[in-house]
């Protein structure tokens, strides 16, 4: 009896309930960092943005060189780990990363052709986009560890189970995946989706819906878009409208071709259909959250893992942003490519009475190349146009500089032509849904 008594406090400390403070404290810090506007020095923004702004102000001479080192590491990384020639798409993007490194060197040392050094070309991309992303993603990944690592996703996920199947035609368990994809990042979301799909817990159709419907860029990337377009003073409005529109668009696209006609088979023909959650939802949600807390890593380990993943992702993205972004800007400036593609969306931007409808249509078309390009095109546009395009950038989801190659690298069998059709559907639906909301709220 004496031994049992001595062990009891230890057991209590190790039990999920004994560690429930982690759920409340760490989740609250994560929510505060990402969603609570704070006014510092007359500027109202989320703390994550304030931290990045402070770093840029304190170390203006160092930050450009830091971004260059990240681009250098990102360009050589595929060759070091010998993945550069895995398939055609990977080869193309490995070459684009090398191009991004060359462009970065030219911009950093101010050498190169005049069209590259024009303020609205290379320097704009490097200063407004590359440096912001290079700082925001790693720093954001640290606090993302608190937001998604200690039971909050699981808690929210259980409450979402009754609505996932009727609205999005995916299992209840996909709620966690969907929120992780939206709040975390497309890479995190697709990693989870592919793993669960290969375990036989999603059908081909369900995996395709999640990959193309929820795998948006992370909250930290949304901050970059909002900063570029001067929307940080209405950050919460922008975030929640984007979340609502993205998920509503997904609810529609699952009911039309090509997603509606995709196979209901499981990976390798073996499936584990989900059992419905019954009983008290609060109890189930708390139980799932506490299981997550019990199996969570320690704070320092979790932060380190997320920081490492965030930095590797930044290495992968920065050189691609610079090369694909520059190609996109050059095509937009000197060729009619996006004007032509933009005519797909022009009837909608015109009928919806979006200010500067042709510009908005062209910006929507540019999203397929790189999700930041639309924001760069409409920086001088009216507020309503900037808000609509900012939402389109996220809600359209699919773009060639990152998400599409990531989807193609999974086991989910979906082709590029189908992905392009889904992109057009999502862009048109987003324009239709977000425009009246923008007029109502702004």
QUIFEN-V453752 format. One record per backbone hydrogen bond with DSSP energy under -0.5 kcal/mol. CO is the residue of the C=O (numbers start at 0). NH is the residue of the N-H. E is the energy in kcal/mol with one decimal. If there is no record, write none. Layout:
CO & NH & E
CO & NH & E
This chain:
0 & 4 & -2.3
1 & 5 & -2.1
2 & 6 & -1.6
3 & 7 & -1.4
4 & 8 & -0.6
5 & 9 & -0.5
6 & 10 & -2.4
7 & 11 & -2.4
8 & 12 & -2.5
9 & 13 & -1.8
10 & 14 & -1.2
14 & 18 & -1.1
15 & 18 & -0.6
16 & 19 & -1.5
18 & 21 & -1.9
18 & 22 & -0.6
19 & 23 & -1.6
20 & 24 & -3.3
21 & 25 & -1.7
21 & 26 & -0.8
22 & 26 & -1.0
23 & 27 & -1.7
24 & 28 & -2.2
25 & 29 & -2.4
26 & 30 & -2.7
27 & 31 & -2.5
28 & 32 & -2.5
29 & 33 & -1.7
30 & 34 & -2.8
30 & 35 & -0.5
31 & 35 & -1.2
31 & 46 & -0.6
32 & 47 & -1.5
34 & 36 & -0.7
35 & 46 & -0.5
37 & 39 & -0.6
37 & 44 & -2.2
39 & 42 & -1.6
41 & 43 & -0.5
42 & 39 & -2.6
42 & 44 & -0.6
44 & 37 & -3.6
45 & 48 & -0.5
45 & 49 & -1.8
46 & 50 & -2.6
47 & 51 & -2.0
48 & 52 & -2.6
49 & 53 & -2.3
50 & 54 & -2.2
51 & 55 & -2.3
52 & 56 & -2.0
53 & 57 & -2.6
54 & 58 & -2.2
56 & 59 & -0.5
58 & 62 & -2.2
59 & 63 & -0.6
61 & 64 & -0.7
61 & 65 & -2.2
62 & 66 & -2.4
63 & 67 & -1.8
64 & 68 & -2.4
65 & 69 & -2.2
66 & 70 & -2.3
67 & 71 & -2.7
68 & 72 & -2.7
69 & 73 & -2.5
70 & 74 & -2.3
71 & 75 & -1.8
72 & 76 & -1.8
73 & 77 & -0.6
75 & 78 & -0.7
75 & 79 & -2.1
76 & 80 & -2.5
77 & 82 & -2.2
77 & 83 & -1.5
82 & 85 & -1.6
86 & 90 & -2.4
87 & 91 & -2.4
88 & 92 & -2.3
89 & 93 & -2.3
90 & 94 & -2.1
91 & 95 & -2.0
92 & 96 & -1.8
93 & 97 & -1.5
94 & 98 & -2.3
95 & 99 & -2.4
96 & 100 & -1.9
97 & 101 & -2.1
98 & 102 & -2.6
99 & 103 & -2.4
100 & 104 & -2.2
101 & 105 & -2.1
102 & 106 & -2.4
103 & 107 & -2.8
104 & 108 & -2.1
105 & 110 & -2.5
106 & 109 & -0.7
112 & 115 & -0.7
112 & 116 & -1.5
113 & 117 & -0.6
115 & 121 & -1.5
117 & 120 & -2.5
117 & 122 & -0.6
120 & 124 & -2.3
121 & 125 & -2.8
122 & 126 & -2.7
123 & 127 & -2.4
123 & 128 & -0.6
124 & 128 & -1.4
124 & 129 & -2.6
125 & 130 & -2.1
128 & 132 & -2.9
129 & 133 & -2.6
130 & 134 & -1.5
131 & 135 & -3.1
132 & 136 & -2.1
134 & 138 & -1.8
135 & 139 & -3.2
136 & 140 & -2.3
137 & 141 & -1.1
138 & 141 & -0.5
138 & 142 & -1.3
139 & 143 & -2.1
140 & 144 & -1.2
141 & 145 & -0.5
142 & 146 & -1.8
143 & 147 & -2.7
144 & 148 & -1.0
150 & 154 & -2.4
151 & 155 & -2.5
152 & 156 & -2.8
153 & 157 & -1.9
154 & 158 & -1.2
155 & 159 & -1.3
156 & 160 & -0.8
157 & 160 & -0.9
159 & 162 & -1.7
159 & 163 & -1.3
160 & 164 & -0.7
162 & 166 & -1.9
162 & 167 & -0.5
163 & 167 & -2.3
163 & 168 & -0.7
163 & 169 & -1.0
164 & 168 & -1.3
170 & 173 & -1.5
171 & 174 & -2.2
172 & 175 & -0.7
172 & 176 & -0.9
173 & 177 & -3.4
174 & 178 & -2.5
175 & 179 & -2.7
176 & 180 & -2.5
177 & 181 & -2.1
178 & 182 & -3.4
178 & 183 & -0.5
179 & 183 & -2.1
179 & 184 & -0.8
182 & 218 & -1.2
184 & 188 & -3.0
185 & 189 & -3.2
186 & 190 & -1.9
187 & 191 & -2.2
188 & 192 & -3.0
189 & 193 & -2.6
190 & 194 & -1.8
191 & 195 & -2.8
192 & 196 & -2.6
193 & 197 & -2.4
194 & 198 & -1.2
195 & 200 & -2.2
196 & 199 & -1.6
196 & 266 & -0.5
199 & 271 & -3.4
201 & 266 & -0.6
202 & 206 & -2.6
203 & 207 & -2.3
204 & 208 & -2.5
205 & 209 & -2.2
206 & 210 & -2.6
207 & 211 & -2.3
208 & 212 & -1.6
209 & 213 & -2.0
209 & 214 & -0.9
213 & 215 & -2.5
217 & 221 & -1.7
218 & 222 & -1.9
219 & 223 & -1.4
220 & 224 & -2.1
221 & 225 & -2.8
222 & 226 & -2.9
223 & 227 & -2.5
224 & 228 & -1.9
225 & 230 & -3.4
225 & 231 & -0.5
226 & 229 & -1.1
230 & 233 & -1.9
231 & 234 & -1.4
233 & 237 & -2.6
234 & 238 & -3.1
235 & 239 & -2.5
236 & 240 & -2.2
237 & 241 & -2.2
238 & 242 & -2.5
239 & 243 & -2.4
240 & 244 & -2.9
241 & 245 & -2.7
242 & 246 & -2.1
243 & 247 & -2.1
244 & 248 & -2.9
245 & 249 & -1.9
246 & 250 & -1.8
247 & 251 & -1.3
248 & 252 & -2.7
249 & 253 & -1.9
251 & 254 & -1.7
252 & 255 & -1.3
255 & 259 & -1.9
257 & 260 & -1.0
258 & 261 & -1.4
262 & 204 & -2.0
264 & 203 & -2.6
265 & 268 & -2.3
266 & 269 & -1.6
268 & 270 & -0.5
279 & 283 & -2.4
280 & 284 & -3.0
281 & 285 & -2.5
282 & 286 & -2.4
283 & 287 & -2.6
284 & 288 & -2.4
285 & 289 & -2.5
286 & 290 & -2.1
287 & 291 & -2.1
288 & 292 & -2.2
289 & 293 & -2.6
290 & 294 & -2.0
292 & 295 & -0.9
297 & 301 & -3.0
298 & 302 & -2.8
299 & 303 & -2.4
300 & 304 & -2.7
301 & 305 & -2.4
302 & 306 & -2.8
303 & 307 & -2.7
304 & 308 & -2.6
305 & 309 & -2.9
306 & 310 & -2.5
307 & 311 & -2.5
308 & 312 & -2.4
309 & 313 & -2.1
310 & 314 & -2.6
311 & 315 & -1.9
312 & 316 & -2.2
313 & 317 & -2.8
314 & 318 & -0.7
315 & 319 & -0.6
316 & 320 & -3.0
317 & 321 & -2.2
318 & 322 & -2.2
319 & 323 & -2.7
319 & 324 & -0.7
320 & 324 & -1.8
321 & 325 & -1.8
322 & 326 & -2.5
323 & 327 & -2.7
324 & 328 & -2.6
325 & 329 & -2.7
326 & 330 & -2.7
327 & 331 & -2.4
328 & 332 & -2.4
329 & 333 & -3.0
330 & 334 & -1.6
335 & 339 & -2.7
336 & 340 & -2.3
337 & 341 & -2.4
338 & 342 & -0.9
339 & 342 & -0.8
340 & 343 & -1.9
341 & 344 & -1.2
341 & 345 & -1.6
342 & 346 & -0.6
344 & 347 & -0.8
344 & 348 & -2.4
345 & 349 & -2.6
346 & 350 & -2.1
347 & 351 & -2.3
348 & 353 & -2.2
349 & 352 & -1.2
355 & 359 & -2.3
356 & 360 & -2.3
357 & 361 & -2.3
358 & 362 & -2.5
359 & 363 & -2.4
360 & 364 & -1.8
361 & 365 & -1.7
362 & 366 & -0.8
363 & 366 & -0.6
364 & 367 & -1.2
365 & 368 & -1.4
365 & 369 & -1.5
367 & 399 & -3.0
368 & 400 & -1.1
369 & 372 & -1.3
369 & 373 & -0.5
371 & 375 & -1.7
372 & 376 & -1.7
373 & 377 & -1.3
375 & 378 & -0.6
377 & 380 & -1.5
381 & 385 & -2.4
382 & 386 & -2.7
383 & 387 & -2.5
384 & 388 & -2.5
385 & 389 & -2.2
386 & 390 & -1.9
387 & 391 & -2.5
388 & 392 & -2.5
389 & 393 & -0.8
390 & 393 & -0.6
390 & 394 & -3.1
391 & 395 & -2.4
393 & 396 & -0.8
395 & 397 & -2.9
398 & 401 & -1.0
398 & 403 & -2.3
401 & 405 & -1.9
402 & 406 & -2.6
403 & 407 & -2.5
404 & 408 & -1.1
406 & 409 & -1.4
411 & 413 & -1.5
414 & 418 & -2.0
415 & 419 & -2.4
416 & 420 & -1.9
417 & 421 & -2.4
418 & 422 & -2.1
419 & 423 & -2.2
420 & 424 & -2.4
421 & 425 & -2.7
422 & 426 & -2.5
423 & 427 & -2.3
424 & 428 & -2.5
425 & 429 & -2.4
426 & 430 & -2.2
427 & 431 & -2.2
428 & 432 & -2.3
429 & 433 & -3.1
430 & 434 & -1.6
431 & 435 & -0.6
432 & 436 & -0.8
433 & 437 & -2.8
434 & 438 & -2.3
435 & 439 & -1.8
436 & 440 & -2.4
437 & 441 & -2.4
